[in-house]
């Protein structure tokens, strides 16, 4: 068991470099948003090219589904939102993808109740409902992947951001621990860096912050061992 006698000076701890899986995680969020945008844009454009009636409740077959002018326009609007999120990347791509997934699920269930009624303004049929539900589950899963699980690795940027905002009962906040707006700024910066959007200055600052926290944890471990 180490004691104060054995300890001369704390050995510097080098922060572990940002894991490659963070880059893959960011790519997954952006790719999911981009693929969904491409599918919706194709569906919407084909509907507009066919000059479908704006509120035609019976609908016209498009790519195995039914559509009308309104559904085509809605598809293009959602595609534009997803494409913008994919271009921005980071938490935006994750949040927007998951939100659109929820919207698809709600739309599928709501339009299921409106089938064969005059209120079926989007010309949904059973295939449309099934597509909406399946797409909703896939988008929600892709958007929350690596962000909402309870078993995220310790270096996951979303988990680290939550841990910084809500320290656990055993976490000691030292005088150098950032709080408030500074904490939010550092958390957002770390996510940008892990997503590959950080500037060289931000990368250096994140590395320095990781080094400082790793050293603090190292010193704390020595102190606890010395008390035993």
N, C-alpha and C positions, 0 to 999 in steps of 0.2 A: 504493500500500500504506500503510495507516495506521500511524503511529508514535506514540511517547510525546509527540512535539512537538505533534502534531495533537490529541491527546486532552487535554481539559481536565478534564472530569468525565463520568462515565457518565450517559447519558441514561436516565431511568426507563423501564422497559418495562411496559406495561400488559398484564395477563394476558388472553388471549382468553377471552371469556365461554363458559360451558358450551354446547356445541353442541346445537342442537335435535335432532340425530340421536340424542343420548343419551336424550332423552325418548322418541323414537320406538322406540328399542331396548328401553327398559324397558316400554313399552306392548306391544310385540310379545311379550315374554316373558309378561306378565300375560294378554294376550289368548289366547295359545296354551294356557296352563293353564286359563283359564276356558272356552274352547270345548270342549276335551277333557273337562273336568269336566261340562259340560252334556250332551254326547253320552253319556258313561258313565252319568250319573245317569238320563237318560231310558231308556236300555237296562235299567238295573237296576230302576227303578221298574216298568216294563212287565212285567219278569219276575216281580216279586213280586206284582203285581196279578193275573197269570195263575195264581198259586199253583203254580208249577212245583215238581216234586219236587226235594228238596235235592241228591241225588246221582244224578239221572237221567242216565245216560250217553248215552242216545239223544238227549236234548234236545228242545226245542220251538221252532219258528220265532219269532223276535222281531226285527223290523226287518231281515229278510233274513238274519239269522244264527240260530244255535241257542243255546239257553241252558237253564240249570236254576237251582234255588234258590241253589246255592253260587256260581255265576258272577254271579248278580244281586247277591248280597251283596258279593262281591269288587269288582264294578263300582262299587257305591255307596261302598265304603270308599276306593277309588282316587279317585273323583270328589271326595270330601270332602277328601282330601289335596291334590289339584290346586286345588280352590277356595280352600283356606286359603293355599296358595302364591301364588295370584293376588291374594288380598287383601293379603298381606304385601308382595309385589312385590320389586324389587331382585334381588340375587343369589339369594335364596331361590326366587323364581319360575323363574329360569333353571336352577338346580341341580335342583329338583324335577321340572321339565318334562323335562329331559334324562335324569334317572334313571328316570322313568316310561317314557320312550321306550326305554331299554335293557331295562327289565322287559318291555315289550311284545314286543321282538325275541326275548328269551330265551323268553318264554311261547309265542310262535308256533312257534319251532323245537322246543321241548320237547313241546308238544302235537301237533305234526305226527307225532312218533314214537309218540304214544299213541293215535292215531286207531283206531277199531274195536277197542279193547281195554278190559278191565274197569278199567284205570287212568285212563281218560278221564273224570276226575271233574268236569271243567268242561264236558263235553258239546260239545267242539270238533268242527267239521267243516272241510272245506277252505275255505269262505268265512270262517270264524272265523280260520283260520290266516292267510289273505291279509290280512284286516282288521288282525290283530295286527301283521303285519310292516310293512304300509304305514303304519299309525298310529305304530308304533315309529320308523320312519325320519323321519316328519314331526315328531314330538315331539322326537326327539334333535336334528334339524337346527334346529328353532325354539329349543330350549333353549340350544344352543351358539352360535347366531348372534350375531355381534358380540362373542364372548367367547373363542373358541378358535382363531380364524383367525390365520395368521402375517402377514397384511397389514392389521392393524388400524391405524386412524389414530393419530397420536401422542397425541391428547387423549382417546382411549378410556379410560374409567375402569378397566376391567379390565387393559388393557395398562399403564397408569400404575401401578396397584397392584403388578403383577408386576415392573415395572422398579424400583420403590422397594425391594421385598423382595430382588431379585436384580440389583444394579447390574451393568452390562456391564463388560468389561475396561478400557474407556476412561473410565469414570465415576469422578470423584473425589468422595469423601465428605468434605465439609467439617465443621468443628466444630459448625455449626448444623444439620447434617443429622440428622433424627430417626432413631432406631433402636429396635429391640425393640418393646415394647408401644406406645410412642408412634407408631411407624411403622404398626403394625396399626390403631391408632385413627384416624389420619389417612386411611389407605386406605379403611377402612370408611365414614368420614364423607364422603369424596369420592364414593363410590358412592351413598350415600344422597342426597346433594345432586343428583347427576346424574339420579337416579331421581325427583326431585321431592319427596322425603320429608324433606329437611333443614330444620332450623329456621333462622330468620334469623341466629342467632348462628353456626350451623355454616356457612351460606353465606358469611358474612363471613370466617370462619376459613379456609375453603377458598380464597376469593379472595386472602386475604393470603398463604397458602402458595404459591399459584400465582405471585403477584407476586414473592415472595422468590426462588423458584426461577428464574423468568424473568430476574430481575435478575442472579442468580448466573451463569446461562448467558451473559448479555450481557457481564458483566465478564470471564468466562473467555475469550470470543471475542476481546475486546480484548487480553487478555494474550497469547494465542497469536499474534495478528497482530503484536504489538509485538516478539515474539521472532524473527520471520522477518527 
